[in-house]
Amino acid sequence: MGMAAAFRVVKSVENDAADRCVDIFERPNGTFGFEECRRDYEDATRWFALDKYARLIFESEAAALAEARARVGWLRD
């Protein structure tokens, strides 16, 4: 994933096809964020960050997850 190595992923949710995921992460300063990632069938061993949301800042894991659900269509379903 393209996020800084110092970020700690606290929750990861995959879609039913296992080709997309959303990672909720905690930064070293105690704030949270999330990013949507994809996995290509050609290289099913790696996830690639879509670099859409990682710069958003939240005060809690729950707030980051709620915003991810609001922004990522497949996660709402």
Stockholm file with secondary structure:
# STOCKHOLM 1.0

chainA/1-77         MGMAAAFRVVKSVENDAADRCVDIFERPNGTFGFEECRRDYEDATRWFALDKYARLIFESEAAALAEARARVGWLRD
#=GR chainA/1-77 SS CCSCTTCEEEEEEECTTSSEEEEEEECTTSCEEEEEEECCGGGTTCCEECCSSTTCCBSSHHHHHHHHHHHCHHHHC
#=GC SS_cons        CCSCTTCEEEEEEECTTSSEEEEEEECTTSCEEEEEEECCGGGTTCCEECCSSTTCCBSSHHHHHHHHHHHCHHHHC
//
